Amino acid sequence: MKPQICLLGIQKFAKDKQVLKQLQEQLGDKFINPSEIIKPKMKPFCFLQFIDEDQKNNFVKLIEDNPELKLRIGEVHNENAFEKQLEKKIKQQKQNEEEVKQFQEKHQNRDVIERKDNELALQTAPLYQVKYEEQIEQKMAELKKVIKKLRNQFIQKNGKEYSPDWILDTNLIKLNEPITCDEQFRFNYRNKSEFTISYNSQKEVCVGFNVGSVQKNNDSVESPNTCPVTPAIAMEIANKFQTYLQSSKFQPFNRQNGSGVWRMLSVRKSDRTKQLLISVSINKDNLQQDEYAQVCDELITLFDTAYGEFSLQGLLLMHSNKLGQDLASSGDDTKILFGNSYYQEIILDKKINISYNAFSQNHTPQCDKLYQVIIDLCKNKKITKFLDLCAGSGTIGICVSDQIQDILAIEMNKSSCEDASENYKLNNLQNCQIICSKVEDVIKKVAQDLKSFEGKQQLMACLDPPRAGVLNNVIEAIRTCKGIDHIIYVSCSPPQVIDNLIQLCLPQSKKNKAPGFKLVNVTLVDMFPQTSHFEAVFYLERDYGILSELM
């Protein structure tokens, strides 16, 4: 039997190759390559086997001489442990090979290649080789890290002695069961697909996804046909457009020097209404007036066709001359070539018109579940007034409107406000209205107006901001607003909103002018299967029982 060791301190989610790669990076030229490595699933250790005792002893000394690696050698108590794990590994490899074969047969119309060689698939959906149950475990672990980081940063800002119990013992924060995705909706689920137009590695015009970096001058675009989360109809349209572009006399846009014309293709679709919305982005500065008219005519002809069970609701041509990947196209730069500038979606039985540039959750079935979490939080607290902050097109307020007496949305984007008003009319809602303004400018007056003269009302504020959260002055305005004792904070990137949550929760002090909130519970919603991203719903209540030492 070849000599073996057990290496402790390994990340639970790491795999064999990841452990080896990490060791190679950390040890450099001194690294001794084992003859075999076995990393048991979800365990903080791995087994290493070596050719002889000298190699093993040298490796052990290398680890012991590098305490900064935070790794240590454990004893192999069971002589057969390595062999048993090796049998499991071989069995798992065979099972994975069979799953790859089944996956390829199921998606053969997408020309799926073996997943281990599929760079684009791993870039767009890095967890699609991971069993779904393990994906959820990994995301829950990340959410727990967010809560732990929230605790540590809170204590750092406020001091441990004066921190509330729920911060000192985060077990007091209820971590609800994750809202998972049904099996039939775990692949090809995106209702919005954006494809870059450029050249692939063979220098051919391609409509697909970026690989590499513009800044490092090594970017290219590769076919989307192997992307596990992109729907078939979007890939079909991308392939059709690519064929057209390969014979076009105009070149793709160069994101470094601004030459060329073609920039991006966007396909939005609803599986419930079977509607499509297509938009093409170009740099029209490099076109003559007659050439621009020619492009418009050719696109209308190209996309005026049948799409099976789907129907095309609108075709738009957008303009941007910005360098890099930022389109920053405004409504003034958009031309409707055909139909409307929106398509219709159905969320929780509500009709929602979604404009070409409007934000919407990318996974409609999971969006139903996300909004149901919000509804249930309101029901449990018997909320009668609902403030939909950073409301966008008013979708959240519309979906909770059957359970809550009054909905008031606040949104600063004029176009989004117009969309929200139309969506209220579309659903015949009399209890919804929207104010076009910055939240911080009107929130206090709004809350005051909503107060009942007959008694205290239960007022819920729901905040669903962009990925990076909101500015401090917005949080301060919400925190110091009398009447708001309940907050639902929805985040698609929980690590980025920790500062917002801390600012809401710090105890009242000379600096923090109102009683803070406490984090009561958190719910993970898997809005992005096959990726490491997830949505989190944080529920907070006003905490009147604790003051800071700074008072």
TORPA-783988 format. One record per residue (C-alpha): x, y, z; residue in three letters; residue number from 1. Coordinates in Angstrom, 2 decimals. Each point is the difference from the previous one (the first is absolute). Layout:
BEGIN
X, Y, Z, ALA, NUM .
...
//
This chain:
BEGIN
0.00, 0.00, 0.00, MET, 1 .
1.36, 3.41, -0.95, LYS, 2 .
0.49, 2.55, 2.84, PRO, 3 .
-2.92, 2.31, 0.68, GLN, 4 .
-0.83, 3.06, 2.08, ILE, 5 .
-3.13, 1.87, 0.97, CYS, 6 .
0.17, 3.77, -0.60, LEU, 7 .
-2.28, 2.10, 2.24, LEU, 8 .
-1.24, 3.57, -0.48, GLY, 9 .
-1.34, -0.44, -3.55, ILE, 10 .
-3.07, 1.93, -1.16, GLN, 11 .
-3.09, -2.20, 0.16, LYS, 12 .
-1.19, 0.88, -3.51, PHE, 13 .
3.39, -0.47, -1.68, ALA, 14 .
0.57, -2.83, -2.44, LYS, 15 .
3.11, -2.09, -0.71, ASP, 16 .
1.36, 2.22, -2.76, LYS, 17 .
-0.76, 3.18, 1.93, GLN, 18 .
1.96, -1.26, 3.03, VAL, 19 .
2.98, -0.90, -2.18, LEU, 20 .
-0.10, 3.34, -1.78, LYS, 21 .
-0.12, 1.87, 3.31, GLN, 22 .
2.96, -1.96, 1.37, LEU, 23 .
2.00, 0.62, -3.18, GLN, 24 .
-0.68, 3.75, 0.18, GLU, 25 .
0.88, 0.25, 3.69, GLN, 26 .
3.08, -2.22, 0.01, LEU, 27 .
1.40, 0.96, -3.40, GLY, 28 .
3.17, -1.85, -1.08, ASP, 29 .
0.10, -1.92, 3.28, LYS, 30 .
-3.29, -1.76, -0.75, PHE, 31 .
0.17, -3.80, 0.03, ILE, 32 .
-2.61, -1.57, -2.25, ASN, 33 .
-1.78, -2.96, 1.66, PRO, 34 .
-0.70, -3.12, -2.04, SER, 35 .
-3.68, 0.16, 0.99, GLU, 36 .
-2.29, 2.48, 1.75, ILE, 37 .
-3.47, -0.68, 1.36, ILE, 38 .
-2.17, 2.79, 1.37, LYS, 39 .
-3.15, -1.42, 1.63, PRO, 40 .
-3.10, 2.01, -0.81, LYS, 41 .
-0.90, 2.75, 2.50, MET, 42 .
2.89, -0.94, 2.35, LYS, 43 .
2.72, 2.37, 1.27, PRO, 44 .
2.82, -2.43, -0.77, PHE, 45 .
1.51, -2.04, -2.82, CYS, 46 .
2.15, -3.12, -0.42, PHE, 47 .
3.35, 0.14, -1.81, LEU, 48 .
1.93, -3.04, -1.21, GLN, 49 .
3.72, 0.09, -0.89, PHE, 50 .
2.41, -2.22, -1.93, ILE, 51 .
2.26, -0.66, 3.03, ASP, 52 .
0.65, 0.98, 3.62, GLU, 53 .
2.62, 2.60, -0.93, ASP, 54 .
-2.44, 1.88, -2.19, GLN, 55 .
-2.64, -0.17, 2.71, LYS, 56 .
2.37, 1.21, 2.75, ASN, 57 .
1.22, 2.88, -2.16, ASN, 58 .
-3.58, 1.09, -0.63, PHE, 59 .
-0.86, -0.20, 3.72, VAL, 60 .
3.04, 2.15, 0.87, LYS, 61 .
-0.99, 2.50, -2.69, LEU, 62 .
-3.47, 0.44, 1.56, ILE, 63 .
1.35, 0.20, 3.55, GLU, 64 .
2.54, 2.65, -1.03, ASP, 65 .
-2.77, 2.20, -1.49, ASN, 66 .
-2.45, 0.79, 2.86, PRO, 67 .
-1.47, 2.92, -2.00, GLU, 68 .
-1.70, -2.58, -2.23, LEU, 69 .
-2.25, -0.91, 2.95, LYS, 70 .
0.27, -3.66, -0.97, LEU, 71 .
1.05, -2.84, 2.26, ARG, 72 .
0.70, -3.70, -0.24, ILE, 73 .
-2.53, -2.39, 1.49, GLY, 74 .
0.32, -3.68, 0.77, GLU, 75 .
-1.54, -2.69, -2.18, VAL, 76 .
-1.59, -2.15, 2.69, HIS, 77 .
-1.65, -2.46, -2.38, ASN, 78 .
2.38, -1.81, -2.34, GLU, 79 .
-2.82, -0.59, -2.48, ASN, 80 .
-1.26, 3.60, 0.03, ALA, 81 .
1.99, 0.97, -3.09, PHE, 82 .
-1.09, -3.06, -1.99, GLU, 83 .
-3.65, 0.55, 0.91, LYS, 84 .
0.16, 3.62, -1.07, GLN, 85 .
1.76, -1.03, -3.22, LEU, 86 .
-2.85, -2.41, -0.78, GLU, 87 .
-2.50, 2.81, 0.57, LYS, 88 .
2.01, 2.31, -2.25, LYS, 89 .
0.10, -2.50, -2.86, ILE, 90 .
-3.71, -0.68, 0.41, LYS, 91 .
-0.74, 3.73, -0.01, GLN, 92 .
2.10, 0.52, -3.13, GLN, 93 .
-1.98, -2.67, -1.81, LYS, 94 .
-3.24, 1.58, 1.20, GLN, 95 .
1.16, 3.43, -1.20, ASN, 96 .
0.90, -1.42, -3.41, GLU, 97 .
-3.49, -1.48, -0.26, GLU, 98 .
-1.57, 3.33, 1.00, GLU, 99 .
2.05, 1.79, -2.64, VAL, 100 .
-1.22, -2.49, -2.58, LYS, 101 .
-3.63, 0.46, 1.06, GLN, 102 .
0.42, 3.79, 0.01, PHE, 103 .
1.40, -0.07, -3.53, GLN, 104 .
-2.82, -2.21, -1.25, GLU, 105 .
-2.60, 2.25, 1.62, LYS, 106 .
1.53, 3.16, -1.49, HIS, 107 .
1.46, -1.39, -3.21, GLN, 108 .
-1.72, 2.71, -2.08, ASN, 109 .
2.26, 2.50, 1.79, ARG, 110 .
3.19, -1.77, -1.06, ASP, 111 .
1.07, -0.37, 3.61, VAL, 112 .
3.60, -1.15, 0.36, ILE, 113 .
1.39, -1.84, 3.02, GLU, 114 .
-0.40, 2.18, 3.03, ARG, 115 .
3.59, -0.34, 1.14, LYS, 116 .
1.12, 1.63, -3.25, ASP, 117 .
-2.80, 2.55, -0.17, ASN, 118 .
1.67, 3.26, 0.99, GLU, 119 .
-2.95, 2.20, -0.92, LEU, 120 .
-2.52, -2.10, 1.89, ALA, 121 .
2.16, 0.10, 3.12, LEU, 122 .
0.45, 3.74, -0.36, GLN, 123 .
-3.71, 0.76, -0.32, THR, 124 .
-1.22, -2.73, 2.38, ALA, 125 .
2.96, -1.08, 2.16, PRO, 126 .
-2.04, -2.38, 2.19, LEU, 127 .
-1.80, -1.94, -2.70, TYR, 128 .
2.25, -3.01, 0.58, GLN, 129 .
-0.96, 0.05, 3.68, VAL, 130 .
-3.04, -1.91, 1.22, LYS, 131 .
-2.84, 2.37, 0.75, TYR, 132 .
-0.21, -0.97, 3.67, GLU, 133 .
3.69, 0.88, 0.39, GLU, 134 .
-0.58, 3.33, -1.74, GLN, 135 .
-2.58, 0.88, 2.63, ILE, 136 .
2.32, -1.12, 2.82, GLU, 137 .
2.74, 2.20, -1.40, GLN, 138 .
-2.30, 3.02, -0.30, LYS, 139 .
-1.34, -0.45, 3.52, MET, 140 .
3.58, -0.15, 1.24, ALA, 141 .
0.72, 3.28, -1.78, GLU, 142 .
-3.08, 1.60, 1.54, LEU, 143 .
1.19, -1.08, 3.45, LYS, 144 .
3.34, 1.67, -0.77, LYS, 145 .
-1.88, 3.22, -0.81, VAL, 146 .
-1.76, -0.10, 3.37, ILE, 147 .
3.30, -0.70, 1.76, LYS, 148 .
1.66, 2.88, -1.82, LYS, 149 .
-2.94, 2.24, 0.91, LEU, 150 .
0.52, -0.92, 3.66, ARG, 151 .
3.75, 0.65, -0.06, ASN, 152 .
-0.28, 3.36, -1.75, GLN, 153 .
-2.87, 1.06, 2.27, PHE, 154 .
2.07, -0.75, 3.11, ILE, 155 .
2.98, 1.79, -1.52, GLN, 156 .
-2.10, 3.14, -0.52, LYS, 157 .
-2.02, -0.08, 3.23, ASN, 158 .
2.09, -1.97, 2.48, GLY, 159 .
-0.80, -3.45, 1.38, LYS, 160 .
-1.06, 1.31, 3.39, GLU, 161 .
-2.80, 2.10, -1.50, TYR, 162 .
-1.13, -2.34, -2.75, SER, 163 .
-3.49, -1.56, 0.14, PRO, 164 .
-0.52, -3.67, 0.82, ASP, 165 .
-0.96, -0.93, -3.56, TRP, 166 .
3.39, 1.22, -1.21, ILE, 167 .
1.97, -1.72, 2.74, LEU, 168 .
-1.86, -3.24, -0.62, ASP, 169 .
-0.95, -0.20, -3.66, THR, 170 .
-1.92, -3.21, 0.72, ASN, 171 .
-2.75, 2.40, 1.08, LEU, 172 .
-0.32, 0.98, -3.67, ILE, 173 .
-2.29, -2.59, -1.52, LYS, 174 .
1.44, -1.46, -3.20, LEU, 175 .
-3.03, -1.31, -1.85, ASN, 176 .
0.00, -3.04, -2.23, GLU, 177 .
1.31, 0.92, -3.48, PRO, 178 .
-2.51, 0.56, -2.79, ILE, 179 .
1.29, -2.42, -2.61, THR, 180 .
-0.72, -0.30, -3.70, CYS, 181 .
-2.18, -2.76, -1.43, ASP, 182 .
1.95, -2.46, -2.11, GLU, 183 .
-1.63, 0.94, -3.32, GLN, 184 .
1.10, 3.64, 0.39, PHE, 185 .
3.66, -0.47, 0.90, ARG, 186 .
1.37, 0.29, -3.55, PHE, 187 .
-0.64, 2.38, -2.92, ASN, 188 .
-2.01, 2.27, 2.29, TYR, 189 .
1.16, 3.53, -0.81, ARG, 190 .
-2.77, 2.23, -1.31, ASN, 191 .
2.54, 2.60, -1.12, LYS, 192 .
3.05, -0.93, -2.08, SER, 193 .
2.61, 2.53, -1.09, GLU, 194 .
2.51, -0.97, -2.69, PHE, 195 .
3.11, 1.94, -0.92, THR, 196 .
0.88, 0.39, -3.68, ILE, 197 .
3.70, -0.33, -0.73, SER, 198 .
2.53, -2.55, -1.30, TYR, 199 .
0.61, -3.49, 1.33, ASN, 200 .
3.39, -1.66, 0.49, SER, 201 .
-0.01, -0.94, -3.71, GLN, 202 .
-0.47, 3.69, -0.91, LYS, 203 .
-3.51, -0.65, -1.27, GLU, 204 .
-2.95, 2.28, 0.72, VAL, 205 .
-1.87, -1.49, 2.95, CYS, 206 .
-3.11, 0.80, 2.05, VAL, 207 .
0.61, -1.44, 3.44, GLY, 208 .
1.63, 0.50, 3.37, PHE, 209 .
3.23, 1.74, 0.95, ASN, 210 .
3.04, -2.11, 0.78, VAL, 211 .
3.06, 1.86, 1.25, GLY, 212 .
0.41, 3.69, 0.77, SER, 213 .
-0.23, 3.20, -2.03, VAL, 214 .
2.46, 1.68, 2.34, GLN, 215 .
2.60, -2.74, -0.55, LYS, 216 .
-0.62, -0.02, -3.76, ASN, 217 .
-0.67, -3.74, -0.03, ASN, 218 .
-3.78, 0.02, -0.29, ASP, 219 .
-2.01, -2.01, -2.46, SER, 220 .
-3.62, -1.07, -0.35, VAL, 221 .
-0.99, -3.64, -0.19, GLU, 222 .
-3.23, -1.73, -1.03, SER, 223 .
-2.70, -0.18, 2.71, PRO, 224 .
-1.17, -3.46, -1.09, ASN, 225 .
1.62, -1.71, 2.98, THR, 226 .
-1.29, 2.40, 2.68, CYS, 227 .
-2.17, -2.00, 2.46, PRO, 228 .
-2.20, 2.94, 1.07, VAL, 229 .
-0.77, 1.61, -3.38, THR, 230 .
-3.35, -1.05, -1.55, PRO, 231 .
-0.17, -1.69, -3.39, ALA, 232 .
-2.06, 2.77, -1.60, ILE, 233 .
2.64, 2.61, 0.90, ALA, 234 .
2.81, -2.15, -1.42, MET, 235 .
-2.04, -0.58, -3.15, GLU, 236 .
-0.37, 3.76, -0.50, ILE, 237 .
3.69, 0.59, 0.76, ALA, 238 .
1.07, -2.61, -2.57, ASN, 239 .
-2.35, 1.49, -2.59, LYS, 240 .
1.39, 3.47, 0.61, PHE, 241 .
3.58, -1.28, -0.16, GLN, 242 .
-0.60, -1.48, -3.46, THR, 243 .
-1.27, 3.38, -1.17, TYR, 244 .
2.96, 1.89, 1.50, LEU, 245 .
2.56, -2.26, -1.63, GLN, 246 .
-1.10, 1.34, -3.39, SER, 247 .
-0.52, 3.60, 1.14, SER, 248 .
2.31, 2.67, -1.43, LYS, 249 .
0.11, 1.67, 3.43, PHE, 250 .
2.43, -1.21, 2.65, GLN, 251 .
-0.60, -0.76, 3.70, PRO, 252 .
0.62, 2.86, 2.40, PHE, 253 .
3.55, 0.24, 1.33, ASN, 254 .
-0.34, 0.61, 3.73, ARG, 255 .
3.50, 1.48, 0.21, GLN, 256 .
0.14, 2.55, -2.81, ASN, 257 .
-3.70, 0.55, -0.86, GLY, 258 .
0.13, -1.18, -3.61, SER, 259 .
-2.63, -2.29, -1.50, GLY, 260 .
-3.77, -0.18, 0.37, VAL, 261 .
-1.53, -3.14, 1.56, TRP, 262 .
0.04, -0.13, 3.82, ARG, 263 .
-2.56, -2.23, 1.67, MET, 264 .
-3.13, -2.10, -0.39, LEU, 265 .
-2.56, -0.24, 2.81, SER, 266 .
-2.83, -2.54, 0.09, VAL, 267 .
-2.71, 0.20, 2.65, ARG, 268 .
-2.74, -2.61, 0.17, LYS, 269 .
-2.85, -1.35, 2.07, SER, 270 .
-0.79, -3.70, 0.13, ASP, 271 .
-3.42, 0.89, 1.43, ARG, 272 .
-1.22, 2.49, -2.59, THR, 273 .
2.25, -1.37, -2.79, LYS, 274 .
1.12, 3.51, -0.89, GLN, 275 .
3.40, 1.16, -1.24, LEU, 276 .
1.75, 3.36, -0.01, LEU, 277 .
3.18, 0.42, -2.06, ILE, 278 .
2.37, 2.95, 0.10, SER, 279 .
3.18, 0.56, -1.98, VAL, 280 .
2.66, 2.45, 1.14, SER, 281 .
2.26, 1.77, -2.47, ILE, 282 .
2.35, 2.95, -0.27, ASN, 283 .
-1.79, 2.05, -2.63, LYS, 284 .
2.71, 2.70, 0.04, ASP, 285 .
1.91, -2.15, -2.49, ASN, 286 .
-2.93, -0.19, -2.44, LEU, 287 .
-1.11, 2.41, -2.68, GLN, 288 .
-3.68, 0.95, 0.02, GLN, 289 .
-0.82, -2.32, -2.91, ASP, 290 .
2.00, -2.81, 1.62, GLU, 291 .
-1.95, 0.42, 3.23, TYR, 292 .
-3.27, -0.24, -1.96, ALA, 293 .
1.34, -3.13, -1.71, GLN, 294 .
0.81, -1.61, 3.35, VAL, 295 .
-3.52, 0.76, 1.26, CYS, 296 .
-1.62, -1.57, -3.08, ASP, 297 .
2.23, -3.09, 0.13, GLU, 298 .
-0.70, -0.62, 3.69, LEU, 299 .
-3.76, 0.27, -0.53, ILE, 300 .
0.22, -2.52, -2.81, THR, 301 .
2.29, -2.31, 1.98, LEU, 302 .
-2.10, -0.18, 3.14, PHE, 303 .
-3.44, 0.11, -1.64, ASP, 304 .
-0.42, -3.76, 0.17, THR, 305 .
-1.66, -2.78, 1.97, ALA, 306 .
1.39, -1.05, 3.38, TYR, 307 .
-1.98, -3.16, 0.64, GLY, 308 .
-2.25, 0.44, 3.03, GLU, 309 .
1.45, 3.47, 0.67, PHE, 310 .
-1.15, 3.25, -1.59, SER, 311 .
2.19, 3.07, -0.51, LEU, 312 .
-1.49, 3.00, 1.83, GLN, 313 .
2.65, 2.53, -0.87, GLY, 314 .
3.30, 0.59, -1.78, LEU, 315 .
2.18, 2.90, 1.13, LEU, 316 .
3.21, 1.56, -1.26, LEU, 317 .
2.15, 1.65, 2.69, MET, 318 .
3.05, 2.21, -0.34, HIS, 319 .
3.10, 0.35, 2.17, SER, 320 .
3.50, 1.20, -0.83, ASN, 321 .
1.39, -0.68, 3.47, LYS, 322 .
3.26, -1.94, 0.15, LEU, 323 .
0.25, -3.20, 2.04, GLY, 324 .
-3.07, -2.07, 0.79, GLN, 325 .
-2.17, 2.77, 1.46, ASP, 326 .
-2.80, 0.75, -2.46, LEU, 327 .
-1.61, 2.88, 1.92, ALA, 328 .
-2.70, 0.35, -2.66, SER, 329 .
-2.81, 2.45, 0.77, SER, 330 .
-3.56, 0.08, -1.28, GLY, 331 .
0.98, 2.81, -2.36, ASP, 332 .
2.49, -2.34, -1.67, ASP, 333 .
-2.55, -2.77, -0.58, THR, 334 .
-2.08, -0.51, -3.14, LYS, 335 .
-2.99, -2.36, -0.10, ILE, 336 .
0.29, -1.88, -3.29, LEU, 337 .
-3.02, -2.20, 0.59, PHE, 338 .
-2.83, -0.35, 2.54, GLY, 339 .
0.38, 1.17, 3.60, ASN, 340 .
2.88, 0.86, 2.30, SER, 341 .
-1.18, -2.55, 2.58, TYR, 342 .
-1.22, -3.55, 0.40, TYR, 343 .
-2.39, -1.46, 2.58, GLN, 344 .
0.85, -2.35, 2.83, GLU, 345 .
-2.23, -1.66, 2.61, ILE, 346 .
1.25, -0.10, 3.60, ILE, 347 .
-2.24, -1.45, 2.72, LEU, 348 .
-2.96, 0.30, -2.39, ASP, 349 .
0.66, 3.73, -0.50, LYS, 350 .
0.62, 1.43, -3.47, LYS, 351 .
3.21, 1.99, -0.22, ILE, 352 .
1.14, 1.96, -3.05, ASN, 353 .
3.80, -0.03, -0.05, ILE, 354 .
1.80, 2.62, -2.08, SER, 355 .
3.17, -0.74, -1.93, TYR, 356 .
2.17, 1.83, 2.56, ASN, 357 .
-1.93, -0.87, 3.17, ALA, 358 .
1.37, -2.16, 2.79, PHE, 359 .
-1.73, -3.31, 0.60, SER, 360 .
0.95, -3.15, 1.84, GLN, 361 .
1.67, -2.35, -2.49, ASN, 362 .
-1.76, -3.16, 1.20, HIS, 363 .
-3.80, 0.36, -0.11, THR, 364 .
-1.02, -3.17, 1.93, PRO, 365 .
2.45, 0.91, 2.78, GLN, 366 .
-1.24, 3.58, -0.08, CYS, 367 .
-3.42, -1.35, 0.97, ASP, 368 .
1.58, -1.65, 3.03, LYS, 369 .
2.04, 3.08, 0.91, LEU, 370 .
-3.06, 2.24, 0.03, TYR, 371 .
-1.96, -2.62, 1.93, GLN, 372 .
2.62, 0.26, 2.76, VAL, 373 .
-0.68, 3.75, 0.14, ILE, 374 .
-3.76, -0.58, 0.07, ILE, 375 .
0.32, -2.50, 2.84, ASP, 376 .
2.10, 2.41, 2.07, LEU, 377 .
-2.71, 2.63, -0.40, CYS, 378 .
-2.78, -2.44, 0.86, LYS, 379 .
1.72, -1.17, 3.16, ASN, 380 .
0.27, 3.57, 1.24, LYS, 381 .
-3.46, 1.07, -1.19, LYS, 382 .
1.50, 2.84, -2.02, ILE, 383 .
-2.56, 2.51, -1.30, THR, 384 .
2.30, 2.53, -1.71, LYS, 385 .
2.80, -0.99, -2.36, PHE, 386 .
2.80, 2.28, -1.23, LEU, 387 .
1.62, -1.36, -3.18, ASP, 388 .
3.36, 1.82, -0.02, LEU, 389 .
2.24, 0.08, -3.09, CYS, 390 .
-3.12, -1.43, -1.62, ALA, 391 .
1.08, -0.21, -3.64, GLY, 392 .
-3.06, -1.00, -2.04, SER, 393 .
-2.05, -0.56, 3.17, GLY, 394 .
0.10, -3.79, -0.20, THR, 395 .
0.36, -0.79, 3.71, ILE, 396 .
-2.79, 2.36, 1.03, GLY, 397 .
-2.28, -1.43, -2.67, ILE, 398 .
0.62, -3.55, 1.15, CYS, 399 .
-0.77, 0.75, 3.66, VAL, 400 .
-2.99, 2.24, -0.79, SER, 401 .
-2.60, -2.73, 0.64, ASP, 402 .
1.14, -0.43, 3.61, GLN, 403 .
0.71, 3.61, 1.04, ILE, 404 .
-2.36, 2.95, 0.23, GLN, 405 .
2.22, 2.75, -1.45, ASP, 406 .
3.09, -0.16, -2.20, ILE, 407 .
2.18, 3.06, -0.51, LEU, 408 .
3.03, -0.31, -2.25, ALA, 409 .
2.93, 2.41, -0.23, ILE, 410 .
2.29, -0.02, -3.05, GLU, 411 .
2.32, 2.69, -1.34, MET, 412 .
0.10, -1.17, -3.65, ASN, 413 .
-2.75, 1.72, -1.98, LYS, 414 .
-0.27, -2.75, -2.62, SER, 415 .
-0.38, -2.67, 2.70, SER, 416 .
-2.69, 2.07, 1.71, CYS, 417 .
-1.94, 0.20, -3.25, GLU, 418 .
0.32, -3.77, -0.37, ASP, 419 .
-1.26, -0.52, 3.56, ALA, 420 .
-3.02, 2.21, -0.58, SER, 421 .
-0.89, -1.94, -3.13, GLU, 422 .
0.40, -3.30, 1.84, ASN, 423 .
-2.34, 1.20, 2.75, TYR, 424 .
-2.63, 0.77, -2.66, LYS, 425 .
0.66, -3.30, -1.75, LEU, 426 .
-0.93, -1.87, 3.20, ASN, 427 .
-2.88, 2.35, 0.94, ASN, 428 .
1.66, 0.89, 3.28, LEU, 429 .
-1.53, 2.87, 1.96, GLN, 430 .
2.18, -0.37, 3.09, ASN, 431 .
3.36, 0.63, -1.69, CYS, 432 .
1.67, 3.28, -0.81, GLN, 433 .
3.56, 1.10, -0.78, ILE, 434 .
2.00, 3.12, 0.79, ILE, 435 .
2.78, 0.97, -2.38, CYS, 436 .
2.73, 1.17, 2.34, SER, 437 .
3.09, -0.99, 1.93, LYS, 438 .
-0.91, -2.05, 3.07, VAL, 439 .
1.92, 2.28, 2.36, GLU, 440 .
-1.87, 3.08, -1.23, ASP, 441 .
-3.55, -1.15, 0.73, VAL, 442 .
0.08, -2.99, 2.36, ILE, 443 .
-0.75, 1.92, 3.22, LYS, 444 .
-2.96, 1.89, -1.41, LYS, 445 .
-1.33, -3.18, -1.60, VAL, 446 .
0.14, -1.91, 3.28, ALA, 447 .
-1.65, 2.88, 1.85, GLN, 448 .
-2.84, 0.14, -2.53, ASP, 449 .
-0.57, -3.74, 0.31, LEU, 450 .
-0.49, 0.16, 3.76, LYS, 451 .
-3.57, -0.63, 1.02, SER, 452 .
-1.81, 2.55, 2.15, PHE, 453 .
-1.99, -2.86, 1.53, GLU, 454 .
2.96, -1.92, 1.34, GLY, 455 .
3.39, -1.47, -0.77, LYS, 456 .
0.36, -1.73, -3.36, GLN, 457 .
2.46, -2.75, -0.83, GLN, 458 .
2.33, 1.50, -2.60, LEU, 459 .
2.46, -2.19, -1.95, MET, 460 .
2.82, 1.43, -2.10, ALA, 461 .
1.37, -2.29, -2.71, CYS, 462 .
3.37, 0.87, -1.52, LEU, 463 .
1.18, -1.83, -3.14, ASP, 464 .
3.02, 2.05, -1.12, PRO, 465 .
2.65, -0.61, -2.66, PRO, 466 .
2.73, -2.57, 0.64, ARG, 467 .
2.26, 2.38, 1.93, ALA, 468 .
-2.75, 1.24, 2.34, GLY, 469 .
-0.91, 3.66, 0.56, VAL, 470 .
1.83, 3.10, 1.17, LEU, 471 .
0.30, 0.79, 3.71, ASN, 472 .
-2.36, 2.97, -0.22, ASN, 473 .
-2.78, -2.31, -1.24, VAL, 474 .
0.52, -2.37, 2.92, ILE, 475 .
0.10, 2.91, 2.44, GLU, 476 .
-3.27, 1.36, -1.38, ALA, 477 .
-1.70, -3.39, 0.42, ILE, 478 .
1.45, -0.57, 3.46, ARG, 479 .
-1.06, 3.40, 1.36, THR, 480 .
-3.49, -0.23, -1.49, CYS, 481 .
-2.57, -0.28, 2.78, LYS, 482 .
-2.64, -2.60, -0.73, GLY, 483 .
2.29, -2.50, -1.72, ILE, 484 .
0.49, -2.82, 2.49, ASP, 485 .
0.29, -2.84, -2.52, HIS, 486 .
2.40, -0.31, -2.94, ILE, 487 .
0.45, -2.65, -2.66, ILE, 488 .
3.38, 0.38, -1.67, TYR, 489 .
0.37, -2.06, -3.20, VAL, 490 .
3.53, -0.49, -1.34, SER, 491 .
1.40, -1.90, -2.96, CYS, 492 .
3.53, 0.47, 1.40, SER, 493 .
-0.16, -0.28, 3.81, PRO, 494 .
3.74, 0.62, 0.64, PRO, 495 .
-0.33, 3.42, -1.64, GLN, 496 .
-2.85, 1.24, 2.22, VAL, 497 .
1.56, -0.75, 3.40, ILE, 498 .
0.77, 3.69, 0.50, ASP, 499 .
-3.64, 0.91, -0.70, ASN, 500 .
-1.20, -2.56, 2.54, LEU, 501 .
2.46, 1.15, 2.65, ILE, 502 .
-1.05, 3.62, -0.47, GLN, 503 .
-3.63, -1.02, 0.49, LEU, 504 .
0.79, -2.03, 3.10, CYS, 505 .
2.52, 2.03, 2.01, LEU, 506 .
-1.55, 1.12, 3.32, PRO, 507 .
-1.22, 3.56, 0.41, GLN, 508 .
2.77, 2.48, 0.76, SER, 509 .
1.00, 3.61, -0.61, LYS, 510 .
0.94, -1.03, -3.52, LYS, 511 .
-2.87, -2.42, -0.60, ASN, 512 .
-3.03, 2.14, 0.76, LYS, 513 .
-2.70, -2.70, 0.31, ALA, 514 .
-0.33, -3.43, 1.59, PRO, 515 .
1.64, -2.64, -2.17, GLY, 516 .
-1.45, -3.19, -1.41, PHE, 517 .
0.77, -3.59, 0.84, LYS, 518 .
0.36, -2.77, -2.55, LEU, 519 .
-2.72, -2.53, 0.78, VAL, 520 .
0.27, -2.55, -2.80, ASN, 521 .
1.59, -0.64, -3.37, VAL, 522 .
-1.24, -2.07, -2.95, THR, 523 .
2.14, -1.20, -2.89, LEU, 524 .
-1.76, -0.22, -3.36, VAL, 525 .
1.89, -1.86, -2.72, ASP, 526 .
-0.61, 2.40, -2.87, MET, 527 .
3.11, -1.06, -1.92, PHE, 528 .
0.36, -3.82, -0.22, PRO, 529 .
3.34, -1.29, -1.34, GLN, 530 .
1.78, 3.14, 1.25, THR, 531 .
1.32, 1.08, 3.40, SER, 532 .
-2.41, 2.95, 0.16, HIS, 533 .
-3.19, 0.08, 2.05, PHE, 534 .
-2.67, 2.39, 1.24, GLU, 535 .
-0.42, 0.68, 3.70, ALA, 536 .
-3.00, 1.52, 1.78, VAL, 537 .
0.93, 1.71, 3.29, PHE, 538 .
-2.88, 0.79, 2.36, TYR, 539 .
0.66, 2.70, 2.62, LEU, 540 .
-2.04, 1.45, 2.87, GLU, 541 .
0.54, 3.24, 1.89, ARG, 542 .
1.89, -0.65, 3.25, ASP, 543 .
-1.12, 2.51, 2.62, TYR, 544 .
1.73, -1.81, 2.84, GLY, 545 .
3.67, 0.87, -0.50, ILE, 546 .
1.99, 3.25, -0.04, LEU, 547 .
3.64, 0.55, -0.85, SER, 548 .
2.64, 1.11, 2.50, GLU, 549 .
0.26, 3.15, -2.11, LEU, 550 .
-3.40, 1.32, 1.13, MET, 551 .
//
